[in-house]
Structure formats: structure tokens, C-alpha cells
Amino acid sequence: MLTAAARRPGAAPHVLHGMGGSGKTALAAEVFLAAQAAGLTALWVVAADRAGLRRGMLAVAAELGAEPAELLAAHDGRLAASDLVWRYLARTRGWFLVIDKADSPELLDGWLRLGALGGVSAPSGAERAGGAEGTGDADAPDGPSGSGGAEGASGSGGADGPGAQNGANGPGAQNGANGSGGAILPGPTGAILITTRRARAPQWQNATLHRLDVLPPEDAARVITDFAPGRGTAKDALDLANRLGRLPLALRLAGSYLERQALETWSLNDYRARFERDGTALADQGAELPFVDDAGGPSTESELRQRLSWTWQITLDDLAARGLPEAATLMRLLSCWSPAPLPRDVLSGLTAAGASSATEAALRALIDNSLVSAHSYVAPGPDATVTPCLQAHGLVLESVHAGIDPEERPGYLRTAVRLLDEALPGDSSPAHAGRLRLLVPHTAAVLHHADRGTSPQAAALGIRTAQLICEAGDYRAAVELATLTGDVSQRLHGPDHHDTMTARHHQGDYLRRLGDYHGAEEVLRRVHGRRAEVLGARHRETLETAAALSMTLYLLGRAEESLTWIRRAIDGQRRTLGNDHVETLRSRAYALEFLAHSGRTETFLRDGPATIVDAERSLGADHVVTAIAYSNYAYGLLRTDAPAEAKVAAAERALHARVRLYGDGHPLVLSAKLVLSWARSLSGAHEPALALMREAVDGRERILGELHPLTVKARVLYAERLAEAGHADRALGLLRDNLPQAEAIYGPHDLDIQRATALQERLTTP
């Protein structure tokens, strides 16, 4: 598209914008070379600073035929330099001008005359007065040719004087100094391509904008393999490209480093492993540049732009010089989080300190300069909640975070944790599910950054976020976050630290929900042992782990052992917390299912209603523990001789309670539908029961996965409903496909497995 635009004179300028390292200059160079090959007069100017822009534009005039006397007059301020350039551009047919690195678009005022390219009016006049020039700026562009190089002794040129004539720009044209009017030159003669980090600027008002982002995965991997063929598989190249964020600069630096290795020959995986350890310091070694100067940094801006560790600092330094040091402060805060989309209102907590206007200006500057992008995240699902978000590239965040003064880093991390904690919803209702998913990667990021001083706050955030995301039904994310929290705390404080044991407890409990029963048992037994040793056997947290372990043992088919553990928990909780404490009530609710399953019907019928009454009185009908009591009582009632109507009523109450808490698609709601299906089947309503059971099976396959233990058991129980509804062949097929796997998970002593085995025998017996 840009190549075609280069051959289409008279169009509005094309502006190629994107973050540092996104390959703007490289792409412009490709278009430049294509324009040359097409026979156009290709011109290249670097606009990184006022002096370089002026020198480059006058060099353009020289290349197009300007006389030495005219150039000297422009130099001395006797002739408006911009008028001289545009006079020769207007005389030349078929030119293509690249203005590279125009990160300060205001420098183009007077030089960028849109009217000359097709009648679009724009302010003209000479370039703005810039005082003395020639202060060490690069003498030539780093583009594909030297056409924008320095012009001789132009280091002392000043602003165009008030009496400068505008030469041959047409009768009546205003001179450069007064800035009024617009010089509309005769006819379109060429095209302009501008590269910049500035996504928004008044100068781009009439331009065609093109945002340059990271490369597509396959193209990014190809860049690596083109530099270093034979160093790994296609997957290795893709993995490395993804780790580098598919950023063209990072890919080029990595490929260049691998290509130029002399003593060693690393594989792509070797480089990726070293990058995890050394990060941008390793990437910088791929730049074919001199070593740093005595001040500790690259000696020219051109070098800065080619080093991954420095390229974005150019923008931050420029913003600070323009009176926005808060932009760098905000960028350091953002670097404590993840490159995933961040809800924009997380930053609203900064306004409490009275910094609203400064934060707004800093954020707008980061967005305008392509360090941060702003977009909307649309949550999946029927509600399609839209959340305005911010996002920054991962390598930008890594580089900025590495540059934070070590003494300042804890302050940024504590602020990042506080803002996330304030942004977390108060519950896991369906309306908050999308927001929770957005906040999880940022919680993980602050955990990765935490040190001994900040880990307690980060661990508390990790545990709270994991609890909420688990309650929302995302068990895998909950396991990963709880595991990470435990790993960080254990690394910094040891296995017996309170945060470590708390995180490990939740890790084990969420593994059970995820369906890894053996993994859950291993973790929970270890946590219980440590808590008993460190805190005591009757401590509330030790008892809490005993209750969680009992649930896992029950799901493993060890009903008697699970009863032993839950009774131990309830007895201890009654003594230390009281009969109506939320943790005691939770354990009492768990026990109802175990009692019914193990045939203790009399105890179940006595404890079930009592537990429900106590939970409703102490916690309310809409509490999660009350919903557990409703559900486990409804399940247990199915195994008694209670009237069918009572069973259906209890199951309907349990389902309604869970729908109120979680919405219709939650795994716990699916379990409640399974129980109601069974109850309706016992009442003789086989077709409605079958339809409800189908919903439960489909939902578990979709949400938990086809191989999740609860999904496998649901298919076995679905076979029962099919048989009851007269679909014997379909029932037998389901049993043949799923009963062996279910028996391997739950054991032959599980009552559901025993009932399904008996059903299979009946269906196969002539």
C-alpha cells in the first residue's frame, strides 16, 4: 500500500506511527528503495531534531538543483529556507520524500506544506525560529541513502528573518516569518511518508495514518530463521519470537547476535534461556554499534534507538524535557504489571492523591507517543461487557522496570498492589467475571516482581484474587495463581511462612476443583502436617485444611476416611470457633454429602435441616456456604426414602441459590442441575430430567473439559437418565465409553459407579 502511495503524487502525506523498535524506519527504507527502483527521485530526511531537519531539508533543495547562492541566502536568513525547498520540490516531477523519526511533529510546522500536494490548505511560513543550530546533531540520516546529509558549513544557520522573501512560490505569497496564509504551489508533484512515534498530533490532521505493530507470528519467526538458519525447529523460532514480543527491533538484535557469534553457536532455545536471565542486556549485544561512552550510555541518539534497553527512554526523556516527568513515573508504575490489557480505571486510585490532572496528562502523552495503547476489551459471553483498557508491549515494560532505581522499586510495587486490590470486585458474581479475568495476569506480574519487603502485600493480593477467580469458576487460573503465590512466598520466606502455607492450602483445594484429586491430596496432606506442626492441631487454619482434605478423599472414593477427617475438623471448629462460625458451617455442609453417601441416613436427616437452619440464620440464604448446605442436602435426600416431591423441592432450592450466586454457566450450577435431573427422574418426569442432564453434561464438557473427572462421571450418570427414558442403546454406549475411566478415578466402591455397573449388566443381559 505504501509503495503504491509513493507513486501517487498529490495525496495527503502518509504517517507511519508506532512504538520504538516497531520497524518504522526499516519499512520506510523498503518503500524508499521501491520508489528509487520505480524511477522516482527518492529523498530522505531525518527529523529527530530541529537542526537535523533543517540541514536535511536544505540538502533536499541542493539535490534538486538549488544554487549555492540560494542555499547561502537560506543559511544566512536572507531567504526562507522552507520556501526554497518547496520551490524546488514544486519544480520536480515524480519525487518521494521520507521524513524519518519525526517524533516531535511540531518541528515540521512550516516544512510540511500539505497544500503543495493537492490543494489541501495548511499553515505555511518559514520553519519556526530555532536559535543557533549545529549542536552535535547527526550529520546524515540513518536511512538508505545520504540524500539528507549535512550541507557544508550549515552549522550556524538561524531562523528565517522577517524580511526574507519567499522566492518563486507564486505572486502574492506571504514570506516565511509572519506565518500567515498558505503557499499553494502549482499542481501535485510528489508524495511524502513520515515515520514517528507520535500517534496523535495536530500536524497529522489531514494525513493518512498507518499504525505499525508487532509482526504476525509466522513472519516474526521467519526473521529469526533468516538471520540464524539451522539453529532450531520452526517451533523453536516461533517460541523465541513470541518471547521477544514479535517486536522487529528485538527480533533483529537476536538474529544479528546469533548470526555474528564467533566462539559459540547457540541454538534458538539457548538464546531464549539466556534472554530469560539477562533480558535486554543480551539483546543490546546484537546491535552493531560501538560500545557505550564514558557516561555509561550510547553516544548518539542513533545508537540509543538501536539498543533495546534505551530506545524507549528517548521518548520518556523527551516528555520530561517538555515538562511531563510524570510520564516516566507512570510508565514505571505500569511496568509493575503485565503486558496484558489493564482496565483503565485501575489508575483511578491515583487521583485520590490529588494527581488527577497530572496523571491524565502523563497517560495521554504515553498514548500519543505509542508507549501505551488504549482500546476496549469485550468480554466473551452473551453480555459482552466492554472494558476500556490500556496495554504496553512486554519488552517495554521489562526494560522500564529494569531501569527503576532499586531503592524506588518497592514503592512502585506497593502502589501497584494497592491499586489492583482496590480494583478487585467485592464478589465473584457473573457481572464481575470478565473484570476478574483481566486482573489475574497483573496480579501474577506483581508476584513475579515481589521481594521480601513487598511479598506480604503481593501474597495477600494473590490469595484474594485466586479465591475470587475460583469462585467465578475458572479453576485452572485459580490453581496457577495460588501456586505462583506459594512459590514466591516459599522462595522468599520458606515453606513454613504463613503466606506460603495459606497459598498452598488454596492450591490443593483448587486442584481438587480442577479434577486433580491425587495432586490435591498430596498438597493438602503436606499443608496439614506443616500447619499442625507450626500452628497446632486445633488451630483454625489447620482445621480448615482438614476439611478441604476430607472433600478430596471423598472424591477419591474413600468415604470412611473422608468422614474421619471432616469430623475431626468439625469437632475442632466447634471448640475453637463455635457451632455457627462460617468455617464450622462449611464443614458441617460438607459432611452432609459424606453422611448420605456412606449410608448414615438417620444422622443425615437429623443434621441436614439443622445445618440449613443455622446457615440461614447466621449467614443468610444467599451465602455460598448456605448454598453448599442446600446442594449437599438435596443430593443426600436422593439416597433416602423421602417423598419424590420433597426431593424435587430441595433440588430446585439448591439450583436457584447457585444461579443467584454464580449465574447459569458456573460449574457449581451444573452440579445442581445434575442433582435436579436425578430428582425429577425419581418423580417420573424422565424427559425433563433427560434434557436437564444433557445441559449438565454439555456444560461440564465445555467448561471443565471432556476428561475432567466430574465430566466423566456426569456422562455415566447421563446413561442412567437415558435408560430411564427408554434409550437403552445410547445408555449402553455411554457406559462402555466412560464407565472404565470413571471406575479408575473413583474406585469400585463408589455408589454411583456401583449403580452404573449394575445398569450396564442389566442392559447387556438378554
Salt bridges, closest charged atoms under 4 A:
GLU70 OE2 - ARG87 NH2 2.68
ASP76 OD2 - ARG78 NH2 3.39
ASP83 OD1 - ARG113 NH2 2.41
ASP100 OD2 - LYS101 NZ 2.69
ASP103 OD2 - ARG197 NE 3.90
ASP103 OD2 - ARG305 NH2 2.68
GLU106 OE1 - ARG198 NH1 3.83
ASP109 OD2 - ARG128 NH1 3.55
GLU127 OE2 - ARG54 NH1 2.49
GLU133 OE1 - ARG54 NE 3.41
ASP142 OD1 - LYS101 NZ 3.01
GLU151 OE2 - HIS75 NE2 3.26
ASP213 OD2 - ARG211 NH1 2.96
ASP219 OD1 - ARG222 NH1 2.69
ASP239 OD2 - LYS235 NZ 2.83
GLU276 OE2 - ARG243 NE 2.63
ASP278 OD1 - ARG277 NE 3.20
GLU288 OE2 - ARG260 NE 3.89
GLU301 OE2 - ARG305 NH2 2.87
ASP318 OD2 - ARG322 NH1 2.97
ASP345 OD1 - ARG435 NH2 2.95
GLU360 OE2 - ARG364 NH1 3.19
ASP368 OD1 - ARG200 NE 2.64
GLU398 OE2 - ARG243 NH1 3.02
ASP421 OD1 - ARG464 NH1 2.78
GLU422 OE2 - ARG418 NH1 3.11
ASP427 OD1 - HIS432 ND1 2.97
ASP487 OD1 - ARG504 NH2 2.75
ASP496 OD1 - ARG530 NH1 2.61
ASP499 OD2 - HIS497 ND1 3.87
ASP499 OD1 - HIS498 ND1 3.64
ASP509 OD1 - ARG512 NH2 2.68
GLU521 OE2 - ARG525 NE 2.93
GLU521 OE2 - ARG558 NH2 2.73
GLU522 OE2 - ARG526 NH1 3.75
GLU541 OE2 - HIS498 NE2 2.92
GLU541 OE1 - ARG531 NH2 3.74
GLU544 OE2 - HIS505 NE2 3.72
GLU560 OE2 - ARG600 NH1 2.68
GLU561 OE2 - ARG525 NH2 2.69
GLU561 OE1 - ARG558 NE 3.05
ASP580 OD2 - ARG617 NH2 2.55
GLU583 OE1 - ARG586 NE 3.54
ASP607 OD1 - ARG606 NE 3.00
ASP614 OD2 - ARG588 NH2 2.93
ASP614 OD1 - ARG617 NH1 3.06
ASP622 OD1 - ARG660 NE 2.74
GLU652 OE2 - ARG680 NH2 3.68
ASP664 OD1 - LYS673 NZ 3.21
GLU687 OE2 - HIS727 NE2 3.97
GLU695 OE1 - LYS673 NZ 2.87
ASP698 OD1 - ARG694 NH2 2.46
GLU701 OE2 - ARG715 NH1 3.00
GLU720 OE1 - ARG721 NH2 3.69
GLU720 OE2 - ARG755 NE 2.48
GLU724 OE1 - ARG721 NE 2.95
ASP750 OD2 - HIS597 NE2 3.85
ASP750 OD1 - LYS713 NZ 3.10
ASP752 OD1 - ARG639 NH2 2.92
ASP752 OD2 - LYS713 NZ 3.16
ASP752 OD1 - ARG755 NH2 2.96
